[in-house]
């Protein structure tokens, strides 16, 4: 048994969907979550800046006694995961690899769509991994920059007129490409699942990157003792707003009580 905590970080609230899945599949685990709310979003930043932020996020998390770190941010996972893993000895898991494995298992027609932030899509990381797994796979990738602000402003219900318009604008090309599997390459996007599924219909399988990362971690970590789990939350700005919105992402009534961190000092 290993009762050390699992560290999770993201640029803001989105990584809480990964925490939600960790709570579901590994309820005995302790989790230290950091949301970089003072510098969100990462998706529009340069690779150099993303690497700087990721190094600081990891440095903060490593102050805790961790057995693994989950990078719940699709931008960090797709752009600088290799750098971060090479600089640290603690096991580090991103969202790209486990998500691609799940997508290849799900597809029947070998046509897979990928949506994410501008940085994630610009990196080409998902396409590269999918083509490593199967060179014959057909992929289409599109950035969806308005999805994150929609979610963080509570505009994610499938009957929301603004949400429906944005979903149609971003995803029509992907639907017309004939995909049967869609990778949600940002941990904010699962909150838009119903709206996206309504647009595509039941014939398209949606792959939740945070959920796949959580299941991947479960397979290789030494589990904690039963009944030991607790979760602590830290942010780089506005903990009150984080607390107010966290329940929406976690899908459970919780008293988050996030603590403020000066992440720039790391």
C-alpha positions in Angstrom: 0.0 0.0 0.0 1.2 3.5 -0.9 -0.7 6.3 0.9 1.2 9.1 -0.8 -0.9 11.6 -2.7 -1.5 11.9 -6.5 -0.7 15.4 -7.8 -2.9 16.9 -10.5 -2.6 20.2 -12.3 -4.3 22.2 -15.0 -4.4 25.8 -16.1 -7.7 26.4 -14.2 -10.9 24.6 -13.4 -10.9 22.0 -16.2 -8.6 19.5 -14.5 -11.3 19.0 -11.9 -13.0 16.7 -14.5 -9.9 14.5 -14.2 -10.1 14.7 -10.4 -13.8 13.7 -10.7 -12.8 10.5 -12.5 -10.0 9.8 -10.0 -12.5 10.1 -7.2 -14.7 7.6 -9.1 -12.1 4.9 -10.0 -9.7 5.4 -7.0 -11.8 6.6 -4.1 -9.1 5.8 -1.5 -6.5 8.0 -3.0 -5.4 11.4 -1.7 -5.1 14.1 -4.3 -3.4 17.5 -4.4 -4.9 19.7 -7.1 -3.4 22.9 -8.4 -5.3 25.1 -10.8 -3.3 28.0 -12.3 -6.3 30.3 -12.3 -4.2 33.4 -12.4 -2.7 32.5 -15.8 -5.5 30.6 -17.5 -5.7 29.9 -20.4 -2.5 28.1 -21.5 -3.9 27.2 -24.9 -3.0 30.5 -26.5 0.5 30.8 -25.0 3.8 30.1 -26.7 5.6 26.7 -26.1 8.3 28.5 -24.1 5.7 30.1 -21.7 3.8 26.8 -21.4 7.0 25.0 -20.4 7.8 27.7 -17.8 4.4 27.5 -16.3 4.4 23.7 -16.2 7.8 23.6 -14.5 6.5 26.0 -11.8 3.3 23.9 -11.4 5.3 20.7 -10.9 7.7 22.4 -8.5 4.8 23.4 -6.3 3.2 20.0 -6.4 6.5 18.3 -5.5 6.5 20.1 -2.2 3.9 17.5 -1.2 4.7 13.8 -0.8 3.5 12.5 -4.2 3.6 9.1 -5.9 2.6 10.4 -9.3 1.6 13.6 -11.1 -1.3 13.8 -13.6 -1.0 16.6 -16.1 -4.7 17.2 -16.8 -3.9 20.1 -19.1 -4.1 19.1 -22.8 -1.9 22.0 -23.8 0.9 21.0 -21.5 0.5 17.3 -22.3 0.7 17.9 -26.0 3.5 20.4 -26.1 6.0 19.9 -23.2 5.3 16.5 -21.6 8.6 15.1 -22.7 10.5 18.0 -21.1 8.7 17.7 -17.8 9.1 13.9 -17.6 12.9 14.1 -18.4 13.4 16.6 -15.6 11.6 14.7 -12.8 11.9 11.3 -11.2 8.3 11.1 -9.9 6.0 9.3 -12.5 4.2 11.8 -14.7 1.2 11.0 -16.8 -0.3 13.3 -19.5 -3.6 12.9 -21.2 -2.5 12.4 -24.9 -1.2 8.8 -24.8 -4.1 7.1 -22.8 -6.7 9.1 -24.8 -5.2 7.9 -28.1 -5.2 4.3 -26.9 -8.9 4.6 -26.0 -9.8 6.3 -29.3 -8.1 3.5 -31.3 -10.0 0.9 -29.4 -13.3 2.7 -29.9 -13.2 3.5 -33.6 -14.7 1.2 -36.1 -14.2 3.1 -39.3 -10.7 4.5 -38.5 -11.8 8.1 -38.7 -11.1 10.1 -35.5 -11.7 13.7 -34.7 -9.7 15.8 -32.2 -10.7 19.0 -30.6 -8.7 21.1 -28.2 -7.1 24.5 -27.5 -5.1 26.2 -30.2 -1.9 25.1 -28.5 -3.0 21.5 -28.4 -4.1 21.4 -32.0 -1.0 23.3 -33.2 1.3 20.7 -31.6 -0.1 17.8 -33.6 0.5 15.5 -30.7 -2.7 13.6 -30.9 -2.4 13.0 -34.6 1.2 11.9 -34.2 0.4 9.4 -31.5 -2.6 8.0 -33.4 -0.6 7.5 -36.5 2.1 5.7 -34.4 -0.6 3.3 -33.2 -2.0 2.8 -36.7 -0.5 4.6 -39.7 -3.7 4.0 -41.7 -5.9 6.1 -39.3 -7.7 9.2 -40.8 -7.7 12.2 -38.5 -9.2 15.7 -38.5 -8.3 18.2 -35.8 -9.9 21.6 -35.0 -9.2 24.2 -32.2 -12.3 25.3 -30.2 -11.1 28.4 -28.4 -14.6 29.5 -27.2 -15.4 26.2 -25.5 -13.4 27.0 -22.3 -14.9 30.5 -21.7 -18.4 29.0 -22.4 -17.9 26.3 -19.8 -16.4 28.6 -17.2 -19.4 30.9 -17.6 -21.8 28.1 -17.2 -22.9 28.1 -20.9 -22.7 24.3 -21.6 -26.2 23.0 -21.5 -27.3 21.4 -24.8 -30.4 23.7 -25.1 -28.3 26.9 -24.7 -28.6 28.8 -28.0 -25.1 30.3 -27.8 -23.6 26.9 -27.1 -25.4 25.2 -29.9 -24.2 27.9 -32.4 -20.6 27.5 -31.3 -20.7 23.7 -31.3 -22.1 23.8 -34.9 -19.5 26.3 -36.0 -16.6 24.3 -34.7 -17.7 20.8 -35.3 -19.5 20.7 -38.7 -16.3 20.0 -40.6 -15.5 17.1 -38.3 -19.0 15.6 -38.6 -18.8 16.0 -42.4 -15.5 14.1 -42.4 -17.4 11.1 -41.2 -15.7 10.4 -37.8 -17.1 7.8 -35.5 -14.9 8.8 -32.6 -14.1 12.2 -31.2 -11.3 13.0 -28.7 -12.2 15.8 -26.2 -8.7 17.0 -26.0 -9.3 19.5 -23.2 -10.5 18.7 -19.7 -13.1 21.5 -19.9 -14.9 19.8 -22.8 -16.6 16.9 -20.8 -19.0 19.5 -19.5 -20.1 20.1 -23.1 -20.5 16.4 -23.7 -24.3 16.5 -24.0 -24.2 19.4 -26.4 -21.5 17.8 -28.5 -23.3 14.4 -28.4 -26.6 15.9 -29.5 -24.8 17.5 -32.5 -23.1 14.3 -33.6 -25.7 11.7 -32.5 -25.2 8.4 -30.8 -23.1 7.0 -33.7 -20.1 9.0 -32.5 -18.1 7.9 -29.4 -16.7 10.8 -27.3 -13.4 10.1 -25.6 -12.9 12.0 -22.3 -9.1 12.8 -21.9 -9.3 13.3 -18.2 -11.2 10.0 -17.6 -8.7 8.1 -19.7 -5.7 9.5 -17.8 -7.4 8.6 -14.5 -7.9 5.0 -15.7 -4.3 4.8 -17.0 -2.9 5.9 -13.6 -5.1 3.3 -11.8 -3.4 0.5 -13.7 0.2 1.2 -12.5 0.0 2.8 -9.1 0.3 1.0 -5.8 -3.1 1.7 -4.2 -3.7 3.5 -0.9 -5.2 1.9 2.1 -9.0 1.9 2.2 -10.5 5.0 3.8 -7.4 7.1 3.6 -8.3 9.4 0.7 -8.7 13.2 0.9 -8.3 16.0 -1.6 -6.7 19.4 -1.2 -7.2 22.2 -3.7 -4.8 25.1 -4.5 -5.1 28.0 -7.0 -3.0 30.9 -8.1 -5.8 33.5 -8.1 -9.4 34.1 -6.8 -10.0 31.0 -4.6 -13.6 32.2 -3.9 -14.5 32.0 -7.6 -12.8 28.6 -7.8 -14.8 27.3 -4.9 -18.0 28.6 -6.4 -17.5 26.8 -9.7 -15.7 23.7 -8.6 -18.9 21.7 -7.8 -20.0 22.1 -11.4 -16.8 20.4 -12.6 -16.6 17.8 -9.9 -20.2 16.8 -10.2 -20.6 16.4 -6.5 -21.4 18.8 -3.6 -18.1 19.6 -1.9 -16.6 22.2 0.3 -13.5 22.9 -1.7 -11.9 25.7 0.3 -9.1 26.3 -2.2 -5.9 27.8 -0.9 -3.9 30.6 -2.6 -0.4 29.9 -4.0 2.1 32.4 -5.3 3.1 30.2 -8.2 5.4 32.7 -9.8 7.8 32.2 -6.8 8.5 28.5 -7.9 
